[in-house]
Amino acid sequence: RTLHASHGRFQAAMMAIPPSRYRHAVAIPGPSRSHLSAATVLVDMIVWNTMILQLANDGTTGPTASFYGAAAMSNRVARLSPAFQRRFAADGLADLIALVQAGQQRIIDSVGQRCDAALSRQVPAAARTLGGLIEFHTATACSRALSLLRRWQCLPLRGALPAVRRVI
């Protein structure tokens, strides 16, 4: 239910992105003074979905706590984001939305294919269960992306600026 709710809120925001301006960047207030477009947010969600699926399908045991911790996951997304941004630089809005939705559905399917015992198995990262860790990372990524999309929609356009790496 939590995954559906997180994805549902983000999906509603994705569907409200005007196709004519999804690549237009806005200046995000703050110390970094970076620029952000809706396309950047969507591609970063593709990265997050990829990382969450990796977590969900990782069957190794042992001391992997730091690998799936919040800081480590954010750092990996930050490192992967520029390559993903380049890879999807020419994709249209509908294509990006479809990829985000496909990733989100794969996460839900991955959880649905596991029994309660598998989802309740303790994962070393922050002493959470596998299901709890998937839920945490999904909710965090969706919430951050939703916040960025809302900020993007409310700020004045600065023209079609090249996307600057922005991790959600």
mmCIF file of the C-alpha atoms, coordinates in Angstrom:
data_MODEL
# 
_entry.id   MODEL 
# 
loop_
_atom_site.group_PDB 
_atom_site.id 
_atom_site.type_symbol 
_atom_site.label_atom_id 
_atom_site.label_alt_id 
_atom_site.label_comp_id 
_atom_site.label_asym_id 
_atom_site.label_entity_id 
_atom_site.label_seq_id 
_atom_site.pdbx_PDB_ins_code 
_atom_site.Cartn_x 
_atom_site.Cartn_y 
_atom_site.Cartn_z 
_atom_site.occupancy 
_atom_site.B_iso_or_equiv 
_atom_site.pdbx_formal_charge 
_atom_site.auth_seq_id 
_atom_site.auth_comp_id 
_atom_site.auth_asym_id 
_atom_site.auth_atom_id 
_atom_site.pdbx_PDB_model_num 
ATOM 1   C CA . ARG A 1 1   ? 0.000  0.000   0.000   1.00 0.00 ? 1   ARG A CA 1 
ATOM 2   C CA . THR A 1 2   ? 2.779  2.419   0.863   1.00 0.00 ? 2   THR A CA 1 
ATOM 3   C CA . LEU A 1 3   ? 4.556  1.812   -2.444  1.00 0.00 ? 3   LEU A CA 1 
ATOM 4   C CA . HIS A 1 4   ? 1.313  2.368   -4.361  1.00 0.00 ? 4   HIS A CA 1 
ATOM 5   C CA . ALA A 1 5   ? 0.647  5.588   -2.436  1.00 0.00 ? 5   ALA A CA 1 
ATOM 6   C CA . SER A 1 6   ? 4.176  6.973   -3.000  1.00 0.00 ? 6   SER A CA 1 
ATOM 7   C CA . HIS A 1 7   ? 4.114  6.081   -6.672  1.00 0.00 ? 7   HIS A CA 1 
ATOM 8   C CA . GLY A 1 8   ? 0.575  7.406   -7.081  1.00 0.00 ? 8   GLY A CA 1 
ATOM 9   C CA . ARG A 1 9   ? 1.416  10.868  -5.768  1.00 0.00 ? 9   ARG A CA 1 
ATOM 10  C CA . PHE A 1 10  ? 4.484  11.080  -7.993  1.00 0.00 ? 10  PHE A CA 1 
ATOM 11  C CA . GLN A 1 11  ? 2.578  9.749   -11.003 1.00 0.00 ? 11  GLN A CA 1 
ATOM 12  C CA . ALA A 1 12  ? -0.041 12.488  -10.634 1.00 0.00 ? 12  ALA A CA 1 
ATOM 13  C CA . ALA A 1 13  ? 2.722  15.105  -10.637 1.00 0.00 ? 13  ALA A CA 1 
ATOM 14  C CA . MET A 1 14  ? 4.363  13.515  -13.711 1.00 0.00 ? 14  MET A CA 1 
ATOM 15  C CA . MET A 1 15  ? 1.093  13.652  -15.624 1.00 0.00 ? 15  MET A CA 1 
ATOM 16  C CA . ALA A 1 16  ? 0.809  17.386  -14.884 1.00 0.00 ? 16  ALA A CA 1 
ATOM 17  C CA . ILE A 1 17  ? 4.137  18.216  -16.591 1.00 0.00 ? 17  ILE A CA 1 
ATOM 18  C CA . PRO A 1 18  ? 3.469  20.314  -19.685 1.00 0.00 ? 18  PRO A CA 1 
ATOM 19  C CA . PRO A 1 19  ? 5.127  18.570  -22.663 1.00 0.00 ? 19  PRO A CA 1 
ATOM 20  C CA . SER A 1 20  ? 6.180  21.941  -24.074 1.00 0.00 ? 20  SER A CA 1 
ATOM 21  C CA . ARG A 1 21  ? 8.384  22.761  -21.085 1.00 0.00 ? 21  ARG A CA 1 
ATOM 22  C CA . TYR A 1 22  ? 9.640  19.527  -19.508 1.00 0.00 ? 22  TYR A CA 1 
ATOM 23  C CA . ARG A 1 23  ? 13.223 20.266  -20.636 1.00 0.00 ? 23  ARG A CA 1 
ATOM 24  C CA . HIS A 1 24  ? 13.139 23.899  -19.531 1.00 0.00 ? 24  HIS A CA 1 
ATOM 25  C CA . ALA A 1 25  ? 15.211 24.510  -16.439 1.00 0.00 ? 25  ALA A CA 1 
ATOM 26  C CA . VAL A 1 26  ? 14.466 26.801  -13.535 1.00 0.00 ? 26  VAL A CA 1 
ATOM 27  C CA . ALA A 1 27  ? 16.882 28.265  -11.039 1.00 0.00 ? 27  ALA A CA 1 
ATOM 28  C CA . ILE A 1 28  ? 16.501 26.493  -7.707  1.00 0.00 ? 28  ILE A CA 1 
ATOM 29  C CA . PRO A 1 29  ? 17.043 28.895  -4.809  1.00 0.00 ? 29  PRO A CA 1 
ATOM 30  C CA . GLY A 1 30  ? 19.675 27.930  -2.283  1.00 0.00 ? 30  GLY A CA 1 
ATOM 31  C CA . PRO A 1 31  ? 23.402 27.806  -1.818  1.00 0.00 ? 31  PRO A CA 1 
ATOM 32  C CA . SER A 1 32  ? 24.052 25.614  -4.884  1.00 0.00 ? 32  SER A CA 1 
ATOM 33  C CA . ARG A 1 33  ? 22.031 27.867  -7.226  1.00 0.00 ? 33  ARG A CA 1 
ATOM 34  C CA . SER A 1 34  ? 21.566 24.940  -9.586  1.00 0.00 ? 34  SER A CA 1 
ATOM 35  C CA . HIS A 1 35  ? 19.128 24.644  -12.452 1.00 0.00 ? 35  HIS A CA 1 
ATOM 36  C CA . LEU A 1 36  ? 16.570 21.896  -12.678 1.00 0.00 ? 36  LEU A CA 1 
ATOM 37  C CA . SER A 1 37  ? 14.145 20.631  -15.303 1.00 0.00 ? 37  SER A CA 1 
ATOM 38  C CA . ALA A 1 38  ? 11.331 18.131  -15.023 1.00 0.00 ? 38  ALA A CA 1 
ATOM 39  C CA . ALA A 1 39  ? 13.333 15.852  -17.325 1.00 0.00 ? 39  ALA A CA 1 
ATOM 40  C CA . THR A 1 40  ? 16.200 15.858  -14.813 1.00 0.00 ? 40  THR A CA 1 
ATOM 41  C CA . VAL A 1 41  ? 13.833 14.808  -12.023 1.00 0.00 ? 41  VAL A CA 1 
ATOM 42  C CA . LEU A 1 42  ? 12.326 12.019  -14.142 1.00 0.00 ? 42  LEU A CA 1 
ATOM 43  C CA . VAL A 1 43  ? 15.719 10.645  -15.151 1.00 0.00 ? 43  VAL A CA 1 
ATOM 44  C CA . ASP A 1 44  ? 16.881 10.704  -11.543 1.00 0.00 ? 44  ASP A CA 1 
ATOM 45  C CA . MET A 1 45  ? 13.750 8.694   -10.641 1.00 0.00 ? 45  MET A CA 1 
ATOM 46  C CA . ILE A 1 46  ? 14.807 6.160   -13.274 1.00 0.00 ? 46  ILE A CA 1 
ATOM 47  C CA . VAL A 1 47  ? 18.179 5.948   -11.496 1.00 0.00 ? 47  VAL A CA 1 
ATOM 48  C CA . TRP A 1 48  ? 16.479 5.540   -8.100  1.00 0.00 ? 48  TRP A CA 1 
ATOM 49  C CA . ASN A 1 49  ? 14.155 2.849   -9.437  1.00 0.00 ? 49  ASN A CA 1 
ATOM 50  C CA . THR A 1 50  ? 17.194 1.007   -10.803 1.00 0.00 ? 50  THR A CA 1 
ATOM 51  C CA . MET A 1 51  ? 18.967 1.195   -7.441  1.00 0.00 ? 51  MET A CA 1 
ATOM 52  C CA . ILE A 1 52  ? 15.871 0.074   -5.514  1.00 0.00 ? 52  ILE A CA 1 
ATOM 53  C CA . LEU A 1 53  ? 15.451 -2.893  -7.877  1.00 0.00 ? 53  LEU A CA 1 
ATOM 54  C CA . GLN A 1 54  ? 19.087 -3.795  -7.291  1.00 0.00 ? 54  GLN A CA 1 
ATOM 55  C CA . LEU A 1 55  ? 18.412 -3.736  -3.548  1.00 0.00 ? 55  LEU A CA 1 
ATOM 56  C CA . ALA A 1 56  ? 15.238 -5.810  -3.929  1.00 0.00 ? 56  ALA A CA 1 
ATOM 57  C CA . ASN A 1 57  ? 16.994 -8.450  -6.011  1.00 0.00 ? 57  ASN A CA 1 
ATOM 58  C CA . ASP A 1 58  ? 20.246 -8.627  -4.076  1.00 0.00 ? 58  ASP A CA 1 
ATOM 59  C CA . GLY A 1 59  ? 20.333 -12.077 -2.538  1.00 0.00 ? 59  GLY A CA 1 
ATOM 60  C CA . THR A 1 60  ? 23.721 -11.838 -0.899  1.00 0.00 ? 60  THR A CA 1 
ATOM 61  C CA . THR A 1 61  ? 24.099 -12.092 2.827   1.00 0.00 ? 61  THR A CA 1 
ATOM 62  C CA . GLY A 1 62  ? 26.721 -10.656 5.097   1.00 0.00 ? 62  GLY A CA 1 
ATOM 63  C CA . PRO A 1 63  ? 27.951 -7.216  6.030   1.00 0.00 ? 63  PRO A CA 1 
ATOM 64  C CA . THR A 1 64  ? 26.211 -5.142  3.330   1.00 0.00 ? 64  THR A CA 1 
ATOM 65  C CA . ALA A 1 65  ? 24.816 -2.522  5.695   1.00 0.00 ? 65  ALA A CA 1 
ATOM 66  C CA . SER A 1 66  ? 26.722 0.411   4.271   1.00 0.00 ? 66  SER A CA 1 
ATOM 67  C CA . PHE A 1 67  ? 25.905 -0.520  0.653   1.00 0.00 ? 67  PHE A CA 1 
ATOM 68  C CA . TYR A 1 68  ? 22.153 -0.025  1.110   1.00 0.00 ? 68  TYR A CA 1 
ATOM 69  C CA . GLY A 1 69  ? 22.214 2.753   3.672   1.00 0.00 ? 69  GLY A CA 1 
ATOM 70  C CA . ALA A 1 70  ? 20.572 6.055   2.740   1.00 0.00 ? 70  ALA A CA 1 
ATOM 71  C CA . ALA A 1 71  ? 23.852 7.947   2.297   1.00 0.00 ? 71  ALA A CA 1 
ATOM 72  C CA . ALA A 1 72  ? 25.450 5.214   0.207   1.00 0.00 ? 72  ALA A CA 1 
ATOM 73  C CA . MET A 1 73  ? 22.390 4.908   -2.036  1.00 0.00 ? 73  MET A CA 1 
ATOM 74  C CA . SER A 1 74  ? 22.261 8.705   -2.502  1.00 0.00 ? 74  SER A CA 1 
ATOM 75  C CA . ASN A 1 75  ? 25.965 8.786   -3.338  1.00 0.00 ? 75  ASN A CA 1 
ATOM 76  C CA . ARG A 1 76  ? 25.560 6.044   -5.952  1.00 0.00 ? 76  ARG A CA 1 
ATOM 77  C CA . VAL A 1 77  ? 22.604 7.845   -7.501  1.00 0.00 ? 77  VAL A CA 1 
ATOM 78  C CA . ALA A 1 78  ? 24.692 11.037  -7.620  1.00 0.00 ? 78  ALA A CA 1 
ATOM 79  C CA . ARG A 1 79  ? 27.515 9.188   -9.392  1.00 0.00 ? 79  ARG A CA 1 
ATOM 80  C CA . LEU A 1 80  ? 25.183 7.443   -11.850 1.00 0.00 ? 80  LEU A CA 1 
ATOM 81  C CA . SER A 1 81  ? 22.943 10.421  -12.591 1.00 0.00 ? 81  SER A CA 1 
ATOM 82  C CA . PRO A 1 82  ? 25.209 12.183  -15.160 1.00 0.00 ? 82  PRO A CA 1 
ATOM 83  C CA . ALA A 1 83  ? 25.486 9.020   -17.285 1.00 0.00 ? 83  ALA A CA 1 
ATOM 84  C CA . PHE A 1 84  ? 21.721 8.465   -17.126 1.00 0.00 ? 84  PHE A CA 1 
ATOM 85  C CA . GLN A 1 85  ? 21.090 12.150  -17.960 1.00 0.00 ? 85  GLN A CA 1 
ATOM 86  C CA . ARG A 1 86  ? 23.278 11.801  -21.081 1.00 0.00 ? 86  ARG A CA 1 
ATOM 87  C CA . ARG A 1 87  ? 21.649 8.509   -22.053 1.00 0.00 ? 87  ARG A CA 1 
ATOM 88  C CA . PHE A 1 88  ? 18.124 9.963   -21.889 1.00 0.00 ? 88  PHE A CA 1 
ATOM 89  C CA . ALA A 1 89  ? 18.947 13.494  -23.119 1.00 0.00 ? 89  ALA A CA 1 
ATOM 90  C CA . ALA A 1 90  ? 16.978 13.088  -26.340 1.00 0.00 ? 90  ALA A CA 1 
ATOM 91  C CA . ASP A 1 91  ? 14.019 11.131  -24.951 1.00 0.00 ? 91  ASP A CA 1 
ATOM 92  C CA . GLY A 1 92  ? 10.582 12.689  -25.016 1.00 0.00 ? 92  GLY A CA 1 
ATOM 93  C CA . LEU A 1 93  ? 8.404  13.304  -21.994 1.00 0.00 ? 93  LEU A CA 1 
ATOM 94  C CA . ALA A 1 94  ? 6.135  10.338  -22.735 1.00 0.00 ? 94  ALA A CA 1 
ATOM 95  C CA . ASP A 1 95  ? 9.178  8.040   -22.990 1.00 0.00 ? 95  ASP A CA 1 
ATOM 96  C CA . LEU A 1 96  ? 10.597 9.231   -19.656 1.00 0.00 ? 96  LEU A CA 1 
ATOM 97  C CA . ILE A 1 97  ? 7.230  8.862   -17.926 1.00 0.00 ? 97  ILE A CA 1 
ATOM 98  C CA . ALA A 1 98  ? 6.860  5.346   -19.369 1.00 0.00 ? 98  ALA A CA 1 
ATOM 99  C CA . LEU A 1 99  ? 10.320 4.374   -18.066 1.00 0.00 ? 99  LEU A CA 1 
ATOM 100 C CA . VAL A 1 100 ? 9.580  5.751   -14.591 1.00 0.00 ? 100 VAL A CA 1 
ATOM 101 C CA . GLN A 1 101 ? 6.247  3.915   -14.521 1.00 0.00 ? 101 GLN A CA 1 
ATOM 102 C CA . ALA A 1 102 ? 7.839  0.671   -15.736 1.00 0.00 ? 102 ALA A CA 1 
ATOM 103 C CA . GLY A 1 103 ? 10.488 0.903   -12.999 1.00 0.00 ? 103 GLY A CA 1 
ATOM 104 C CA . GLN A 1 104 ? 7.892  1.601   -10.352 1.00 0.00 ? 104 GLN A CA 1 
ATOM 105 C CA . GLN A 1 105 ? 5.793  -1.337  -11.532 1.00 0.00 ? 105 GLN A CA 1 
ATOM 106 C CA . ARG A 1 106 ? 8.848  -3.607  -11.437 1.00 0.00 ? 106 ARG A CA 1 
ATOM 107 C CA . ILE A 1 107 ? 9.448  -2.580  -7.817  1.00 0.00 ? 107 ILE A CA 1 
ATOM 108 C CA . ILE A 1 108 ? 5.838  -3.378  -6.903  1.00 0.00 ? 108 ILE A CA 1 
ATOM 109 C CA . ASP A 1 109 ? 6.013  -6.683  -8.796  1.00 0.00 ? 109 ASP A CA 1 
ATOM 110 C CA . SER A 1 110 ? 9.287  -7.541  -7.057  1.00 0.00 ? 110 SER A CA 1 
ATOM 111 C CA . VAL A 1 111 ? 7.689  -7.006  -3.653  1.00 0.00 ? 111 VAL A CA 1 
ATOM 112 C CA . GLY A 1 112 ? 4.547  -8.910  -4.689  1.00 0.00 ? 112 GLY A CA 1 
ATOM 113 C CA . GLN A 1 113 ? 6.586  -11.947 -5.715  1.00 0.00 ? 113 GLN A CA 1 
ATOM 114 C CA . ARG A 1 114 ? 8.101  -12.321 -2.268  1.00 0.00 ? 114 ARG A CA 1 
ATOM 115 C CA . CYS A 1 115 ? 6.525  -14.014 0.685   1.00 0.00 ? 115 CYS A CA 1 
ATOM 116 C CA . ASP A 1 116 ? 6.160  -12.202 3.998   1.00 0.00 ? 116 ASP A CA 1 
ATOM 117 C CA . ALA A 1 117 ? 9.120  -14.119 5.420   1.00 0.00 ? 117 ALA A CA 1 
ATOM 118 C CA . ALA A 1 118 ? 11.410 -12.860 2.636   1.00 0.00 ? 118 ALA A CA 1 
ATOM 119 C CA . LEU A 1 119 ? 10.240 -9.276  3.065   1.00 0.00 ? 119 LEU A CA 1 
ATOM 120 C CA . SER A 1 120 ? 10.606 -9.551  6.834   1.00 0.00 ? 120 SER A CA 1 
ATOM 121 C CA . ARG A 1 121 ? 14.172 -10.849 6.643   1.00 0.00 ? 121 ARG A CA 1 
ATOM 122 C CA . GLN A 1 122 ? 16.558 -8.593  8.490   1.00 0.00 ? 122 GLN A CA 1 
ATOM 123 C CA . VAL A 1 123 ? 18.895 -6.607  6.287   1.00 0.00 ? 123 VAL A CA 1 
ATOM 124 C CA . PRO A 1 124 ? 22.012 -5.232  7.968   1.00 0.00 ? 124 PRO A CA 1 
ATOM 125 C CA . ALA A 1 125 ? 21.369 -1.685  6.688   1.00 0.00 ? 125 ALA A CA 1 
ATOM 126 C CA . ALA A 1 126 ? 19.986 0.276   9.616   1.00 0.00 ? 126 ALA A CA 1 
ATOM 127 C CA . ALA A 1 127 ? 18.630 -2.966  11.119  1.00 0.00 ? 127 ALA A CA 1 
ATOM 128 C CA . ARG A 1 128 ? 15.666 -2.865  8.725   1.00 0.00 ? 128 ARG A CA 1 
ATOM 129 C CA . THR A 1 129 ? 13.828 -5.624  6.964   1.00 0.00 ? 129 THR A CA 1 
ATOM 130 C CA . LEU A 1 130 ? 14.113 -6.009  3.202   1.00 0.00 ? 130 LEU A CA 1 
ATOM 131 C CA . GLY A 1 131 ? 10.533 -4.807  2.776   1.00 0.00 ? 131 GLY A CA 1 
ATOM 132 C CA . GLY A 1 132 ? 11.145 -1.864  5.099   1.00 0.00 ? 132 GLY A CA 1 
ATOM 133 C CA . LEU A 1 133 ? 14.280 -0.849  3.239   1.00 0.00 ? 133 LEU A CA 1 
ATOM 134 C CA . ILE A 1 134 ? 12.523 -1.006  -0.149  1.00 0.00 ? 134 ILE A CA 1 
ATOM 135 C CA . GLU A 1 135 ? 9.640  1.017   1.289   1.00 0.00 ? 135 GLU A CA 1 
ATOM 136 C CA . PHE A 1 136 ? 11.998 3.586   2.855   1.00 0.00 ? 136 PHE A CA 1 
ATOM 137 C CA . HIS A 1 137 ? 14.038 4.188   -0.309  1.00 0.00 ? 137 HIS A CA 1 
ATOM 138 C CA . THR A 1 138 ? 10.939 4.286   -2.519  1.00 0.00 ? 138 THR A CA 1 
ATOM 139 C CA . ALA A 1 139 ? 9.088  6.734   -0.275  1.00 0.00 ? 139 ALA A CA 1 
ATOM 140 C CA . THR A 1 140 ? 12.169 8.930   0.120   1.00 0.00 ? 140 THR A CA 1 
ATOM 141 C CA . ALA A 1 141 ? 12.902 9.056   -3.619  1.00 0.00 ? 141 ALA A CA 1 
ATOM 142 C CA . CYS A 1 142 ? 9.263  9.702   -4.571  1.00 0.00 ? 142 CYS A CA 1 
ATOM 143 C CA . SER A 1 143 ? 8.833  12.369  -1.909  1.00 0.00 ? 143 SER A CA 1 
ATOM 144 C CA . ARG A 1 144 ? 12.000 14.209  -2.941  1.00 0.00 ? 144 ARG A CA 1 
ATOM 145 C CA . ALA A 1 145 ? 11.109 13.996  -6.645  1.00 0.00 ? 145 ALA A CA 1 
ATOM 146 C CA . LEU A 1 146 ? 7.583  15.227  -5.963  1.00 0.00 ? 146 LEU A CA 1 
ATOM 147 C CA . SER A 1 147 ? 8.955  18.183  -4.005  1.00 0.00 ? 147 SER A CA 1 
ATOM 148 C CA . LEU A 1 148 ? 11.351 19.070  -6.831  1.00 0.00 ? 148 LEU A CA 1 
ATOM 149 C CA . LEU A 1 149 ? 8.625  18.830  -9.476  1.00 0.00 ? 149 LEU A CA 1 
ATOM 150 C CA . ARG A 1 150 ? 6.374  21.112  -7.442  1.00 0.00 ? 150 ARG A CA 1 
ATOM 151 C CA . ARG A 1 151 ? 9.194  23.626  -7.029  1.00 0.00 ? 151 ARG A CA 1 
ATOM 152 C CA . TRP A 1 152 ? 9.960  23.388  -10.758 1.00 0.00 ? 152 TRP A CA 1 
ATOM 153 C CA . GLN A 1 153 ? 6.324  24.097  -11.647 1.00 0.00 ? 153 GLN A CA 1 
ATOM 154 C CA . CYS A 1 154 ? 6.184  27.182  -9.415  1.00 0.00 ? 154 CYS A CA 1 
ATOM 155 C CA . LEU A 1 155 ? 9.430  28.880  -10.437 1.00 0.00 ? 155 LEU A CA 1 
ATOM 156 C CA . PRO A 1 156 ? 9.885  31.098  -13.517 1.00 0.00 ? 156 PRO A CA 1 
ATOM 157 C CA . LEU A 1 157 ? 11.525 29.522  -16.549 1.00 0.00 ? 157 LEU A CA 1 
ATOM 158 C CA . ARG A 1 158 ? 15.089 30.439  -17.348 1.00 0.00 ? 158 ARG A CA 1 
ATOM 159 C CA . GLY A 1 159 ? 15.021 29.102  -20.909 1.00 0.00 ? 159 GLY A CA 1 
ATOM 160 C CA . ALA A 1 160 ? 16.146 25.738  -22.147 1.00 0.00 ? 160 ALA A CA 1 
ATOM 161 C CA . LEU A 1 161 ? 19.272 25.452  -20.057 1.00 0.00 ? 161 LEU A CA 1 
ATOM 162 C CA . PRO A 1 162 ? 21.346 22.298  -20.078 1.00 0.00 ? 162 PRO A CA 1 
ATOM 163 C CA . ALA A 1 163 ? 20.402 20.045  -17.192 1.00 0.00 ? 163 ALA A CA 1 
ATOM 164 C CA . VAL A 1 164 ? 22.726 20.193  -14.223 1.00 0.00 ? 164 VAL A CA 1 
ATOM 165 C CA . ARG A 1 165 ? 23.141 17.067  -12.149 1.00 0.00 ? 165 ARG A CA 1 
ATOM 166 C CA . ARG A 1 166 ? 20.597 17.088  -9.392  1.00 0.00 ? 166 ARG A CA 1 
ATOM 167 C CA . VAL A 1 167 ? 20.071 14.080  -7.154  1.00 0.00 ? 167 VAL A CA 1 
ATOM 168 C CA . ILE A 1 168 ? 16.623 13.444  -5.769  1.00 0.00 ? 168 ILE A CA 1 
# 
